[in-house]
């Protein structure tokens, strides 16, 4: 009985520490995001991130031993959020035309960029590529699944080709998302129109 009581008390006492740890990680990532957007990834130091989060540098290094690992953790979380957005879009897009799906993709990317502008800052940060390949493969599969359900159906093989092409267009939207100039917005509109018109031309009636 005494042993069971000690185990119960240990579990209760550890829970707040885990909660504080999660909050500290969230605060550190939020501080890093703000500074990366303001100053850029390379110009931001770990010391500045810790200070901005109101944390000790030791606390930051405890969770993220290097700035590259911090960026990887942030990108992974952001990629999960983007995947959730695309899954929700797929649920709404049943029966949509390919052009409407393309518009939906651009709308989701615009909303995502407004919410998390740091993604555009970190997307090209150098680092170990294995986890990036996993994220890219998931993104391609999601985009393919979106276009497979287009009505009228697209020609055979085109959803697979779009799954390779559209991520590059998405990358351009991310890179331009931080641009507040009229030219940046105009380029985004051109990309959207080009893809939509191409898809409208490609649509065929299902067999």
Secondary structure, 3 states (H helix, E strand, C coil): CHHHHHHHHHHHHHHHHHHHHHHHHHHHHHHHHHHHHHHCCCCCCHHHHHHHHCCCHHHHHHHCCCHHHHHHHHHHHHHHHHHHHHHHHHHHCCCCCHHHHHHHHHHHHHHHHHHCCHHHHHCCCCCCCHHHHHHHHHHHHHHHHHHHCCCCCCCCCHHHHHHHHHHHHHHHHHHHHCCCCHHHHHHHHHHHHHHHHHHHHHCCCCC
